[in-house]
Amino acid sequence: GDDLANLVNEAALLAARRKKEVVEMTDLEEAKDKVMFGTERRSLVLTEEERRLTAYHEAGHALVSLKTPGADPVHKVTIIPRGRALGMMMSLPERDRHGHTREWLIGRLAICYGGRAAEELIFGSGKVTTGASSDIEQATMIATHMVTQYGMSERVGMIAIEGGEKRSFLGQNFTDRRTISERTAQVIDEEVRKLTDDAYQSAVSVLTDHRDILDRIAIELLERETIDGDTVRALAKQE
């Protein structure tokens, strides 16, 4: 409730600044983006090469998301800098989700790597940028949780290794952690690496097989800066 109130208040402020008499859906959309992802930084001047690279990066995320069964629908793709990001691909679930399947998590890993895979495919390994750092961090966290908390690795088994229950005693917090051997730690590292490597290769495969769609989405982004999910899906249907 508080989040919704904050969203509506932000939309009302935006509408008031534009001297509107009513709050419209465009105001609510912009308010949502501002609250979730930060304020637009239109004053940030990017070179044409940076804009093109960002467009392909975000197009990569969008295309892998479109081709991943069960993935949340693409809501919007933009190359307008917002917060710390030079662009972003936003997806929204169609309904509340209270748990995630292994299939959904593996798909999410591939989507995370879609941006970096697109950079490498289009510009070469020497031109990849730091723009994928948060994507890599998110993917590593998902893969680690799959192995150490969710019991989704056959080699490690269905045991919880990371993040025990926190308890408080005499004003101090103690965290119970399962002690593991060096061998188990190595297996965990290998399993996390395998999940992330397989996800990256899956993203590369999707982008290679549908290079024409990748180009169309990137070109549309360069022309319009922001496109909605319906536009992305329409571009994908032009095959």
C-alpha positions as CSV (number, residue, x, y, z in Angstrom):
1,G,0.0,0.0,0.0
2,D,2.7,2.5,0.9
3,D,4.6,1.7,-2.3
4,L,1.4,2.4,-4.4
5,A,0.8,5.6,-2.5
6,N,4.4,6.7,-3.2
7,L,3.9,5.8,-6.9
8,V,0.7,7.8,-7.2
9,N,2.2,10.8,-5.4
10,E,5.1,10.8,-7.7
11,A,2.8,10.6,-10.7
12,A,0.7,13.5,-9.4
13,L,3.9,15.6,-9.0
14,L,4.9,14.9,-12.6
15,A,1.4,15.8,-13.8
16,A,1.4,19.0,-11.8
17,R,4.7,20.1,-13.3
18,R,3.2,19.6,-16.7
19,K,0.2,21.7,-15.7
20,K,-2.3,18.8,-16.2
21,E,-5.6,18.7,-14.5
22,V,-5.6,14.9,-14.1
23,V,-3.0,12.2,-13.7
24,E,-2.7,10.1,-16.8
25,M,-1.3,6.6,-17.5
26,T,1.9,8.2,-19.0
27,D,2.5,9.9,-15.7
28,L,2.1,6.7,-13.7
29,E,4.4,4.9,-16.1
30,E,7.1,7.5,-15.8
31,A,6.6,7.6,-12.0
32,K,7.0,3.8,-11.8
33,D,10.2,3.9,-13.8
34,K,11.6,6.7,-11.6
35,V,10.7,4.9,-8.4
36,M,12.1,1.5,-9.5
37,F,15.1,2.5,-11.6
38,G,16.0,6.1,-10.8
39,T,15.7,9.4,-12.5
40,E,16.3,9.8,-16.2
41,R,19.7,11.3,-17.0
42,R,19.1,12.9,-20.4
43,S,21.9,15.4,-19.7
44,L,24.4,12.5,-20.0
45,V,25.9,12.8,-23.4
46,L,26.8,9.5,-25.0
47,T,28.9,9.0,-28.2
48,E,27.2,7.3,-31.2
49,E,29.3,4.2,-30.5
50,E,28.1,4.1,-26.9
51,R,24.5,4.5,-27.9
52,R,24.8,1.7,-30.5
53,L,26.5,-0.6,-28.0
54,T,23.9,0.1,-25.4
55,A,21.1,-0.5,-28.0
56,Y,22.5,-4.0,-28.9
57,H,23.1,-4.8,-25.2
58,E,19.5,-4.1,-24.3
59,A,18.2,-5.7,-27.5
60,G,20.2,-8.8,-26.4
61,H,18.4,-9.0,-23.1
62,A,15.0,-8.5,-24.8
63,L,15.5,-11.1,-27.5
64,V,16.7,-13.8,-25.1
65,S,13.8,-13.0,-22.9
66,L,11.4,-13.4,-25.8
67,K,12.9,-16.7,-26.8
68,T,13.0,-18.1,-23.2
69,P,9.9,-20.3,-22.5
70,G,8.1,-19.2,-19.3
71,A,10.0,-15.9,-19.0
72,D,8.2,-12.8,-17.7
73,P,6.9,-10.7,-20.7
74,V,9.0,-7.9,-21.9
75,H,7.4,-4.6,-20.7
76,K,9.8,-1.9,-22.0
77,V,13.3,-1.5,-23.4
78,T,15.1,1.8,-23.3
79,I,18.6,3.3,-24.0
80,I,17.8,6.5,-22.0
81,P,20.3,6.5,-19.1
82,R,18.5,6.1,-15.8
83,G,20.2,5.9,-12.4
84,R,23.5,4.2,-12.9
85,A,22.4,2.3,-16.0
86,L,22.9,3.5,-19.6
87,G,19.8,1.5,-20.6
88,M,17.6,-1.3,-19.4
89,M,15.1,-4.0,-20.4
90,M,12.2,-4.3,-18.0
91,S,10.0,-7.3,-17.7
92,L,6.8,-7.7,-15.6
93,P,5.2,-10.9,-14.4
94,E,1.7,-11.6,-15.5
95,R,0.7,-12.6,-12.0
96,D,2.2,-12.8,-8.5
97,R,4.9,-15.4,-8.3
98,H,5.6,-17.0,-4.9
99,G,8.2,-19.4,-6.0
100,H,10.5,-20.1,-8.9
101,T,11.0,-23.3,-10.9
102,R,14.5,-24.5,-11.9
103,E,13.5,-24.0,-15.5
104,W,12.6,-20.3,-14.8
105,L,15.8,-19.7,-12.9
106,I,17.9,-21.2,-15.8
107,G,16.0,-19.0,-18.2
108,R,16.7,-16.0,-16.0
109,L,20.4,-16.8,-16.1
110,A,20.4,-16.7,-19.9
111,I,18.5,-13.4,-19.9
112,C,21.0,-11.9,-17.6
113,Y,23.8,-12.8,-20.1
114,G,21.9,-11.6,-23.1
115,G,23.4,-8.2,-23.0
116,R,27.0,-9.3,-22.8
117,A,26.5,-12.0,-25.4
118,A,25.1,-9.4,-27.8
119,E,28.1,-7.1,-27.2
120,E,30.5,-9.8,-28.0
121,L,28.6,-11.1,-31.0
122,I,28.3,-7.7,-32.7
123,F,31.4,-5.9,-31.6
124,G,33.9,-8.6,-30.7
125,S,35.4,-9.7,-27.4
126,G,37.8,-6.8,-27.3
127,K,34.9,-4.3,-27.3
128,V,32.8,-5.7,-24.5
129,T,32.1,-3.2,-21.7
130,T,31.6,-2.9,-18.0
131,G,27.9,-2.5,-18.6
132,A,27.2,-6.1,-17.9
133,S,28.7,-6.0,-14.3
134,S,25.3,-5.9,-12.5
135,D,24.0,-8.6,-14.9
136,I,26.9,-10.8,-14.1
137,E,26.5,-10.1,-10.3
138,Q,22.8,-11.1,-10.5
139,A,23.5,-14.2,-12.5
140,T,26.2,-15.3,-10.1
141,M,23.9,-14.8,-7.1
142,I,21.1,-16.8,-8.8
143,A,23.4,-19.7,-9.7
144,T,25.0,-19.7,-6.2
145,H,21.6,-19.9,-4.5
146,M,20.5,-22.7,-6.9
147,V,23.5,-24.8,-5.8
148,T,23.8,-23.9,-2.1
149,Q,20.2,-23.2,-1.0
150,Y,17.7,-24.5,-3.4
151,G,19.0,-28.1,-3.8
152,M,19.2,-27.7,-7.6
153,S,22.6,-29.4,-8.1
154,E,22.8,-33.1,-8.3
155,R,26.5,-33.1,-7.4
156,V,26.0,-31.0,-4.3
157,G,22.7,-32.5,-3.3
158,M,19.7,-31.1,-1.4
159,I,21.6,-29.5,1.5
160,A,21.7,-25.9,2.6
161,I,25.3,-24.6,2.7
162,E,24.9,-20.9,2.7
163,G,23.1,-18.4,4.9
164,G,22.0,-20.2,8.1
165,E,19.3,-19.0,10.4
166,K,20.4,-15.9,12.3
167,R,19.9,-15.9,16.1
168,S,20.3,-13.2,18.7
169,F,21.8,-14.0,22.1
170,L,22.7,-11.3,24.7
171,G,22.3,-8.6,22.1
172,Q,24.7,-10.3,19.6
173,N,23.8,-11.8,16.3
174,F,25.2,-15.2,15.5
175,T,24.9,-16.9,12.1
176,D,24.9,-20.7,11.9
177,R,26.9,-21.9,8.9
178,R,27.5,-25.4,7.8
179,T,31.2,-26.2,7.8
180,I,32.2,-27.6,4.4
181,S,35.3,-29.3,3.1
182,E,37.6,-27.8,0.5
183,R,36.4,-30.5,-1.9
184,T,32.8,-29.5,-1.4
185,A,33.7,-25.9,-1.9
186,Q,35.4,-26.8,-5.2
187,V,32.4,-28.7,-6.3
188,I,30.1,-25.7,-5.5
189,D,32.4,-23.4,-7.6
190,E,32.4,-25.9,-10.5
191,E,28.6,-26.2,-10.4
192,V,28.0,-22.4,-10.3
193,R,30.5,-22.0,-13.1
194,K,28.7,-24.7,-15.2
195,L,25.3,-23.0,-14.7
196,T,26.6,-19.6,-15.7
197,D,28.7,-20.9,-18.6
198,D,25.7,-22.9,-20.0
199,A,23.5,-19.9,-19.6
200,Y,25.9,-17.7,-21.5
201,Q,26.2,-20.2,-24.3
202,S,22.4,-20.5,-24.5
203,A,22.2,-16.7,-24.8
204,V,24.8,-16.7,-27.6
205,S,22.9,-19.5,-29.4
206,V,19.6,-17.5,-29.3
207,L,21.2,-14.3,-30.6
208,T,23.1,-16.1,-33.3
209,D,20.0,-18.0,-34.5
210,H,17.9,-14.8,-34.5
211,R,20.5,-12.1,-35.5
212,D,18.0,-10.4,-37.8
213,I,15.6,-9.7,-34.9
214,L,18.5,-8.5,-32.8
215,D,19.4,-6.0,-35.4
216,R,15.8,-4.8,-35.8
217,I,15.3,-4.2,-32.1
218,A,18.6,-2.4,-31.8
219,I,17.8,-0.1,-34.8
220,E,14.4,0.7,-33.4
221,L,16.0,1.6,-30.1
222,L,18.5,3.9,-31.8
223,E,15.6,5.7,-33.6
224,R,13.1,5.9,-30.7
225,E,15.2,5.4,-27.6
226,T,12.3,3.7,-25.8
227,I,10.0,0.9,-27.1
228,D,7.3,-1.1,-25.4
229,G,6.9,-4.8,-25.2
230,D,4.3,-4.9,-27.9
231,T,6.7,-3.3,-30.3
232,V,9.5,-5.7,-29.4
233,R,7.1,-8.7,-30.0
234,A,6.0,-7.2,-33.4
235,L,9.6,-6.8,-34.5
236,A,10.2,-10.5,-33.6
237,K,7.2,-11.6,-35.7
238,Q,8.7,-10.1,-38.9
239,E,10.8,-13.3,-39.4
